[in-house]
Amino acid sequence: MKKTHIVILLILSCVISAFGLNPKREFRGAWLHTVFQDQYKRQNEQQNKAYLCAQLDSLQAAGCNAVIFQVRPQADAFYPSELEPWSRFISDNGRNPGWDPLQFMIDQTHARGMELHAWLNPYRVTSNSKQVLPKSHIYHKHPEWFVKYDGKLYFDPGMPGSIDFITKVVKDIVSRYDIDGIHFDDYFYPYPVKGKEFPDAKSYARYGKGKNRNDWRRENVDKLIETLHKEIKAAKPWVIFGVSPFGIWRNKSSDSRGSETNGLQNYDALYADVLLWVEKGWVDYLMPQLYWDLEHKAASYLTLVDWWNRNAGGRHLYVGQDVDRTMKFADIGYSTEKSQLRHKINLTRNADNIQGNCWWPGYLITKNTAGVADSLKIDFQATISLVPEYPWISSKRPAKVKGLKKTGDKLIWNKPKIHSKADDVVKFVVYRFEPGEEIDLENTEAIESVTPNNEFITEYPGVYVVTALSRVNCESDPTAPITVNF
C-alpha cells in the first residue's frame, strides 16, 4: 500500500509540474531565527529595522505569505517583557535595546499582507556551561525548576512551575501583541546525548506517581501543549497554535503506525506525541521538518511526505523544507532538474492533506541560495496565495466590502470596525481582470494584492473587484466590478 501511495504521488507530481499550477490557498512560510545570529546585536536600531525590512521584501517577492519569527530563543525575549530578560542575541546582560523587534515585525508583515507567527522555544535556557544569565532571569528566583544536561540549562518539564511559567510567557505575548500565531519548533525534551540520561530524577520521584518514566515525560509535554491551547484560545480564539516537530514520529519497527524509516523518533527521544495533539485538537497545524532528500536511506522524503499526509488528522499540515538540502541534491529518476525543489513542491501540492510549505532558514531565501528565490518568484510561488482557512475556529464569511469607488489613480473602500473576534476583517484582496474576462476568484493570476489598507493604487487598466478576509482567512464575496481606464 505504501509503495502505491508514493507511485501515485510521483505520477501526479509530474502532471502538476507539466501544467505549472499555483494554488490560491497555500501556506508559504519562512523561519527567521534569532538564536546564534550576531547581526542583531551588531547593528543599531535603524540598521536592524532596515535589515528586517529587506528580509521581508525579499520573502514577499519570493511569494511567501507568513513569517515565523523567533522571539524567545533561550528563555529570553526579542520584545519588552516583565517575565524574561532581553535576549543576549540582541543586547548584552539583559540591556534594553530601545525598540521592540516583535512589534516592528508585526507592523511590517501586516503592512505587506503577510502573517506573523511568534516562535518560542519552551524549555531551552543556555547553550553552554559558561553562559551567565542576567540577574533578572527567573532561574535565580526558582532554581528548582531547572536542570543541567550536557552542560546546558533547561526548564525541567516535569516541574509544574515550569509549565505555569512558560504559559505565562505565552499568555503575555498573546494578550499584548496582534500576532497571527504562536509557534513551537522541535525542541521539547532535549535531543538525547549518548550515554547521558536527562536528570529529572527529583521531579519524577515527586510527581511521577509510579508511572513509566517515558510515559510520564510525554504526559508532561502533553500537559504543556493542552494548557497553552486552552489559554491561547481563551484570550484570542483566532490566534493559531502550531508546532514544527522533528520529521519522524516513530519508526515502523517501533510502532505499526509508524513510517518506514530508521531514525530518531519524536515519541521516544523528545517525548513529543504530536499525533495525540492533533487528535485532541490542541494544535491548529503541524509543520514536520522533512529536511531529507527524496531518497534518503534512513528517512526518505518520499516516504515521509506520504506518511504525514495520511496522518494529518484533520488539522492543517505544512511541510518544513530545508533550502540547502533541497537545492543541493539533483532530482531523481529521469528528471534533468539540478535540484529537488520542483519535485518536493509538487508532491506537497498534490497531497490531499498538505496545505503548504515553510522554508528553513528564511535567510537562505533572502540570499537567493542556489537561485531558490528566483525559482519561487518565477515559477512555484509566482502568484499571490492566501493562507488557508481554519474552519474549526470559524467558517463565517465576511460581508461584502462596501463603498468601493475610484478616486484618481486609487481604488478606495470602507474599512469595517474591529470587534476583537475571529470574524474581524483585517485584510483585503484586490483582483484585476481583463475587460470581458470572467470574474473568477479562483484565478490566482488575477490577484494583485493582499493588503490591510482600504485603498489600492491602480497601475494597470482592467476590471477590478475587492474581497475581505477575516482573521482566520475566510473570504467574502466580491464587490461589483469597477473598470479602470488610462
N, C-alpha and C positions, 0 to 999 in steps of 0.2 A: 504493500500500500504506500509506504514512504517513497519508494522509487517512482511510483505512478504520479504522486503529487509533484515531485520535483520535475519529472519529464513534462508534465502539463504546464508548469510554471515556465520552464525553459522555452517551450513552443510559443506560448502566449507572449512571453517576453520579446521574442523575435517579431511577432505580429505587431505589438505596440511600437517597437522600435521602427518598423517599416513605415508606420503612419505618423510617428512623431507627435503623439497626443500629449498635451499637458492638461492635467485635471484642474477643474475650477476650485475644488476643495482639496487642500493638501497642507499639512503642517510642514513648514520648511524652516527648521530652526538652526541655530548655531550657538555652540557653547563658547562663551568668553570667560576663561578662568583668570582669577587674580592671584591664586597661590603660586609662589615662586616666580612671579612676574615683576621684575625690578623697575620696569618703566614707570609704574605709577608713583613710586616713591622718588624716583629720579626727577620727575617732571613737576613743575608747579601747577597751580590750578588751571590757568589758561591753557598751558600746554596739554594737560590731561584732557580738558574738555575738547580741544581741537583734535587730539588723538582719537578720542572716543567717537566724535562725530565722523571722522574719516573712516573708522571701522564700520559704523552704521551705514554710511553712504555706500561703502563697498559691498556690504552684505545685502542692502536693499537693491543695488544694481545687479547683484547675482540672483535676485529673485527670492531672497529669504523674507519670511514674514513674522519671525519670532526670534527673540534673543534670550538665551539662558545665561544670565549674568551672575557671577559668583560674588555674593555679598557677605558670606560667612565662611571663609576658607579654613580657619583654625580656631573655632570658638572665639571669634573676634568679629569686627564689623567694618563694612565699607559704607557706613551710614552712622549718624549720631545715635548712640544708644546709651541708656542708663543701666543696661544689664551687662554689656560687654565692652571692652576697650576697642579703640580704633585698631584696625589690622596693621600688623608690622609690615605688610606689603604696600602700605600707602603712607605710613609715618612711623617714626621711632618712639618706642616706650609709651604707646597709647596717646601720643600727642594729636590734638585736633588739627587736621589739615586745613580747616577753614571753609570747607564746602561739603556738599552731600552728594557723593557719586551715585547713590541709588536713586535719589530724586531726579538728578540730572538725566540718568539713563531712562527713567520712566518718561520724563518730558520729551526726550529726543526720540525714543522709539515710537511713542504715541503720535508725535508730530509727523512721523513717516508712515503712519498706518500700520505699525508693527506691534506685536505683543512683547511684554517684558515679564519673564519668569524669574523670580528671585531664587537663586541657587544657594543652598546651605549644606554644609557637611555636619551631620548631627553630633558625632562623638569625638572627632579628631581635635586635639588641642595643640600639640607640639610636633615638630618634625625631626628633632634630635635632642640628645641629652643635655646639650649646652644652652638650649634656648631658655631665656629668662622671661617669665611672664610679668606684665605690668602689675603694680601693686593693687590696682583696682580689679584685677581678674577674680572671678568667682572662686577659683581654685584656692586662693588664700583664705577665703571665708569658710569654704566647705571642702577641705582636702579629702574627706571621707568619700566623696562622690567619684573620686578619680583613682586610676591605677596606671602603673608604668608597665609598658610591654615593649620589648626590644629597644629600650632606651627612649621611648616616646610616651607622652602622656595622653590618656584617653579618659573620657567620661566612662564610668562603669555602667553599662546598660542595665545591669541588674539592680541598681540603686534607684528606688522611687524618686529620690531627689533629683537624679539626672533627668528622668522623664519630665518631671514638673518644670525644671528649669528650661530645658530645650523647648517645651511647649510655650513657656512664657516668651521666649525669644521669638518664636514664630508668630504668636498672637500679637506681639508688639509690632512686627513688620506689617502684618495684615491690617491691623487697626489704623496704622498711621500712613500707609502708602497705598496708592491706587495701582497696585500690581495686578497683573492678569493671572499669575500663578505662583505657587510655591513648588520648588523643585529640589529633590534629593538625588544624589548620584549613587554609586555602588558601594560607598564606604559605610557599612554598618559595623558589626564587629570587624576588627582589622583583618586584613589579609594575613593568613597564618604564616608564621616563620618556623621552618623545620626545626623540630626539637625543643620548641618553646611553647608552653601552654599559657593561654590567656589567664592572667592572675586574678580571677574573680572568686576565689575560694571563700572569702569572707562574706560576700554578698550572697553566694549560693548557700552557704551554711545558714544564713539568717533568713533568706526568702525562698529558697528552693523547695522547701516542704517535701523533700524526699523524691521529687520528680527527676526523671532522667535529665542530666545536666544539659545535653544538647537541646532537648525539647524545651527546657526552661529558658535557655538562651533565645530560642526562636520566639517564645512567648513574650520575652522582654521587648524584642523588636516589634512584634505584633502589637503590643500594648502602646508603644510609641506611635506607630502608624495610625492605629484606630483613634487614639486620643487626638492626634493632630487633625485628622479628618473631621472629627466632631467639632473641634474648636474653630477650625477654618470656616466650616460651613455655617456654624452658629454666628460667626462675626460677619462674614460676607459670602453668601451661598455661591456666588458666581466665581470666586477665586478658585482656579483649578489647582489640584494637588496631583503632582506627577512624580514618578520615580524612574530612574535610569539604572537598572540592575546590570550586574555582570551578565554576559551573554548566555551562560549555561545555567538553567535552573537546576537540573540534575541529569546525570548520565543515565542512559537506559540500563546500564549494568548495575546501577543502584536502585532504580525505580522503573517499573514497566511503563510509567507515563513519561519518562524522560526522553531525551534526544539521543540519537546515535552519535555520540561524541565521547571524548575521553579527556576531560579537563577539569579544572577546579569548579566546584559546584556551589551556587548561591546558598542552597538549602543547608548544606553540610559544613561549609567553611566560613561563610559570612552570616549564617543563621537568618537569612532573609527568605521567607516563604512568600515570594511575590505572587504566586498563583492564588494563595489564600486571600491576599489583599484585594485582588480583582474580584474573586468570588464573593467577598463580603462587601464590595463596593466602597472600600476605603481609599481607593485612588481613582483618579479620573483618566489617567493614562499611564502606560508603561512604555519605557523607551530603552529596550535592551541594547546593550553595547555589542553589536555584531561586528567587531573590529577585524575579523579574519578575512583572508582571501577566499575566493569562491570554492576552492577545493582543498582547503587546509586539512591536513591529515587528522589532527586531533579535534578540530572544531570547524567544520566546513560551513561557510556562509550559506551555501545552497541548502544544506541540511537544516541549519538553524532558522533561516528566514521562513522556511516551510513549517518548522515545529512551532515557532512563535505565532505564526498566522493561525494555526489550528488550536492554539491555546490562549487566544486573546481574551476570551471570557466575557465579552460584552462591554468592555471598556476600550477606549482608543489605544491603538498600538502604533508607535512611531519607532523607526529603526535608527539607532545610533550608528553613524557611518564614520569610519576612520579615514580621513582625507589622504594621509600619507600612504597607507597601505593600498587604498583604492586606486590611487594614481600610479603607484609603483609597479603593481602587478599587471601584466598583459591579460587580456580576456582569454577565455578558454575555447576549446573546440576549433571550429573553422573560422572564427572571427579574426579579423585583422586589426581590431581595436588595440591600441597600445596601453590602455588602462581598463579597469573593470567598472568604470563609472556607469556607462550606459547599461550594462548588464544588471548591475545591482539596483539601479533606479527602476528599471523596467520590471524587475522581479517584485519590488515592493508595490509598484503601481498596479500590478495585475493581481496581487493577493487580496482576497475578499475582505480581510480584517485588518489590513495595514493602511493607515491614513496619512503616512508622511515619513519624513526623514529629518535627522538632526546631525549637523556636521561637527566633527571633532578634529582639532580645535578650530574655532571660527577664525582664528588668526591666520590659518593656512589658506582659508578662502580669501581673506582680505589681501594676502600676499600673492594670490593667484598661483599657488604652488602647482607646478606641472601643468599650468593652464586650466586649473579646475574652475576658477571663477569665469573664465571665458566660455568654457563648455556649459556651465549652468546658465549664464546670461544669454548665450546664443541659441541654446538648444533645450536643455532639460528643465530650466526654470525661466524660459523666455517670456512667458506671460505671467501677469499677476495672479496669484492664487489666494483664496480666502482660507483662513484657518477653519478646520472642521467645527461643526456644531457639537454641543454637548446636551443631547436631548433629555438625559436623565436629570439634568439641572433645570432646564426649561426648554420647551419646544414652541413657545409663543412667538409668533412673528410680529415684528413691529408694525405700527400703522404706516401708511404711505407717507413719504416726505411731502410736506406742504409748502406752498409759496414759491415753487421753482420759477425763476424768470431770468432773462438775460439782461445784464447791465454792462454796457461797454464790451470789454473782452472777457467778462466774467459771467459765470452762472452762479446765482445765489439762491438760497432757500432758507426756510425756517429751521431753527435748531430746537428740538424738544427739550423740556425740562428734565433734569436728573432727579430721580426719586429714590436712589440707593436700592435698586432692585436689579435682579439678573436681566430684566427686560428693558433696562435703560438703553436708549440709543446712544452709542458712543462713537460710531464711525459711519461713514457714508461711502457708497461705491458709485463711481461715475463711469458710465458706459457710453461709447461712441459707435454709431453705425453709419454706414454709407446710405445716402438717400435711396429709398426703395428697398433697402435690406430689411429682412425680418428682425423685429426686436426679440432677440433670443438671449436670455440671461445666462445660458449655458455656453455661450460663445466666449471662450476665455480671451480671444484676441480683441474683443470689444472693451475689455476693462481698461480704462485709462488711469484710474487712481483709486486707492483706498485712503481716505483722509478723515481726520477728526473735525475738520473745519466745515462750515456751511457755505463754502464758496470754492470755485474752481476756475482757473484761468484757461480759456479755450484757445489752444494753439492751432487747431485744425478745424476745417469746416466739417459738418456732418450732422447727424441726428443724435441728440443726447438724451439719456434718461438717468435718473438718480434713484438709488435704493438706500435703505437704512439698515445698519447692523446693530444688534443688541450686544450686550457684554459677552454672551455665550455664542455670538456669531450667527444668530438666526437673522435671516434677511427678509425685508419687506417686499411687497410688490413694487414695481417701478412706477415712477411718475409718468404723466403724459409726456410724450416726446417734445423736445424743443429743437428746432432746426437752427443751426448756426451757419451763417454765410460770411465770407470775407470779400 
